[in-house]
Amino acid sequence: GIKIVQQIAILMGCAVLPHLKGLVEIVKDSLEDDNQKVKIITALALAALAEAAAPYGIESFAVVLKPICNGIKKHKGKTLAAFLKAIGYIIPLMDPDNARIHTEEVMVVVIKQFITTDDEMKKIVLKVVKQAVGTEGVTPAYIKDDILVPFFRSFWITKMALDRRNYKQLVDTTVELANKAG
């Protein structure tokens, strides 16, 4: 069922908007399931729904914000990557004040993941940073004070710059940081 919700979001795009609240309600309880794979597919389904609904529909995601934020704090590995991907697509839907609050909360975990060796996690971390700092409400001062130094220390190294899988996302994220930081 959850995989079907994800595919509906991918295939229908913005046409999911009238059904968004119901689709989120269908999958929300699975975020706290005992099975790790169920949690992962649920977070990915929510990410797909948020991506399809952008820039609308934040009201529909209110019921899953707390479980996602709690999941980000307690999970590791692929589960954490899925939860980060979900919040990365939900934050841009928020009003500026909530976007700032959730970005600061999530960035604590994201910055810790800067040093990961997992390539898939690096891609997701770069994408989340790009999405989060690109939202209104995230201040240039916050970016300069809390994100830039660890970002450049972890990502702008020879290995990352030469890595063909990640360099495009690295450049895009750096451009977004530069535009926002000023």
N, C-alpha and C positions, 0 to 999 in steps of 0.2 A: 503494500500500500504506500509506503513512504517513497519508494523509488518511483512509483507512478506519479505522486505529487511533484517530485523533482522533474520528471519528464514533461508533465503538464506545463510547468513553469518555463522550461526550456523551449518547448514547441509553441506555446501560445504567446509568449512574450507579454507585452502590456495588456493583452486581452484577459489576463488573470485578475486584473484589478477588481472587477465586480465580485469575484469569488475569493479574494485574498484572505479575508478574515476567516472564512470557513476552512480554507486549505491550511492556514496556520494553526487553527484550532485542532484539525485532524492530527497533525504531527507533533504538537507541543509536548504532550506527555512522554513521548519517546526520547526527549532530551535527557531524561533522568532514568532511562532504562538500565537494567543490569548488564545487558550485552553491549560490549564496546562497539561492535559493528553497527548496531541499531543507532547508537548515539552519533556515530560518524555520518551515516546516511541521512539522519534527521537534520544535523547541522548543515550538510551539503544541500539538502532540499530547501531549508530556510534561506541559505545563501542564494540559491537559484530563484526562489520567490522574490527576495529583496531586489535582486538584479533585474528581474522581469518587471517589477513594480516601480522601479526608480523613475522619477524622483518623488513618487507618491506612496502612500500606504503605511506610514510609520505607525499609525494608530493600530493597525492589525498586528504589528510586531510587539506591542507593549507587553503582551502576556508571555513572551519568550525572552525578553531582555534580561530579566533577573537570572533565569536558569542558564542562559548563555554566559553571562558575566561570571556566575559562580563556577561554571564548567571551565572557563578559561583559567581561573585561579587554581583549580584542583587537578586538571588533566595534563597528560604529557603525550608526546609523540604524535601519532596520526590523529588521535582524538582532539588534541589541542589544535592541530593544524586546521581541522574541520571547523572547530568552534571559532578560531580566529578568522577564517574565511567568511563565516556567517556574520560575525560582528563587523567585519570589513565592508560588507555590502549594506548592513543596516545603519551604520553610523551616518553615511551621507544622506539618508532619508530624514534625519533628525533636524529639529530647529537648532540654531547656533549654540544656545546655552547647553542643551542636552548633549549635543555633539562634542562640545569642549569637555564636559564632565566625563562622558564615556571614553573619549579619546585618552584623557589623562589616566583614567583607571586601567584601560587596556594596554596603554603604552608601557606600563611597568613590566608586564609580562612579555610584550613584544620586544622590548629592549634586551631583556634577558635572552631571548631567542636569537639575537643578532649573532651570537657566537656558535650557533648550531652548525654541525657538519652536514646535515641532511639537506640535499639540494632542493627537494620538494618543499621543505619547511622554509628555506631561504626565499623561494619564489613567493610563497604565501606571505611571509613577513614583509617582503618588499611591497607587495600589492596592498597589504593592510596599511602600511606606513603611507603609501601614496594616497589611498582612499581617505584615511583619517586626517592627514594634514591638508588635504584638498577641500575639506568642508569649512563652511563659514563657522566662526566661533573659535577655531583653533588659532591662537595668537602667534604672531611672529616671535615674540619674546619666549613663549613656551618652546617653540621649535628650536630656537637658538640655544636656550639654556639646557634643555633636557634631551633633545634628539640628535642634533647635528654631530656633536663630538663622538658619541658611541657609534653613530651611523657611519661616519667616515673611518673611524678606527677599525670597524668590523668589515665594511663592505668595499671600501676603496683600497684594496690590496691587489697586487699583481694577479694572484690566482683568480679573484672574482672578475677583474676587468677583462681577463683573457678567456673566461668561461663562456663559451658560445650559448649555453643554455640560459644563463642568467643576465648577460650583459645588457640586453635590451630593457628588461625590467629594472635593472640597476640604474641605467641612464634615465629612464622615465621617472623613477622615484626621485632621483637626484634633482631633475629639472623641477618637479613639483615642490620639493623642499626649497630649492633656490627661489622659485617664484613666490612662495608663501613667506619665506624668511626675509626676503628683500635684499 
